[in-house]
Amino acid sequence: MPVQMLIFDKPGINCSIPPFKKQLLKWIGNKQRFAHEIISYFPAQFDTYFEPFLGSGAVLGTLVPVKAVASDCFKPLIEIWQQLHDDPELLKKWYAERWQAMMSGEKVAEYEKIKASFNANPNGADLLFLCRSCYGGVVRFRKADGYMSTPCGIHQPIAPREFALRVDEWHRRTVGTKFLLMDYKQAMAMAKPGDLVYCDPPYSFSQTILYGAQSFNLKHLLHSIQQCKARGVFVALSIDGNKKSGNLLCNIPIPDGLFEREIFVNCGRSMLRRFQMGGMSLENEVVADRLMLTY
């Protein structure tokens, strides 16, 4: 049964899907601005959509699949997505309470209290607000112990009313999605012939301080992709295009015949480099993603 759009009238996804710009979470590597371009390279028809490195869910939210499995191994992150699905009003409350605390007190001090609460007991409620209020939207973790270290941003986080509208929109767009706490290998093993898996892993060669500093092995992911392709699952992989070298991905050999096509997607300016360079010019800091397709 091919996927059908809940918002868009035409079946399949090679129809023109417009950009969906209103992100729910700020997250490093967020593909919100060009998710529609990635989707344009997806198969015309597929069954269940899988996104095993969920992050900000930009491609999921833009695609609006009828049936999807979205997962991640970072528990506080999945708590946010599960609440979006099960109880969006509670998600709005989480955000509003922390926004009001920050706006009614000294901004940086209140932010630090929320960050301390998260570091003492990592949880989705605190992470939700931190990712929208931290500097540059770069949620950064200390590798040794997972301590969230990003300082307060200079911007004003969006007001609860605007955030609530985004929650309602994202809830509607992901109503057919199951949000699961699991490793990508488990999630990809669930995919059946005719399903589509979109992989957007943390770029381990450039993001060692990010995303909980997960231990991630690209070679193992390529093996999981190979297994999916062998049983008739479509797989699309986003990887750092700036690290391309012939038949290598970040110095990892690509198995012969694994990918049929590759496309370069211009991602614009790097959020991470903006954080690292302290607001300096980013004219030479354009990021390119390498989209690898098994079909």
Secondary structure, 3 states (H helix, E strand, C coil): CCCECCCCCCECCCCCCCCCCCCCCCCCCCCHHHHHHHHCCCCCCCCCEEECCCCCCHHHHHHCCCCEEEEECCHHHHHHHHHHHHCHHHHHHHHHHHHHHHHHCCHHHHHHHHHHHHHHCCCHHHHHHHHHHEHHHCCEECCCCCCECCCECCCCCCCHHHHHHHHHHHHHHCCCEEEEECCHHHHHHHCCCCCEEEECCCCCCCCCCEHHHCCCCHHHHHHHHHHHHHCCCEEEEEEEHHHEECCEECCEECCCCCCCEEEEEEEEECHHHHHHHCCCCCCCCEEEEEEEECC
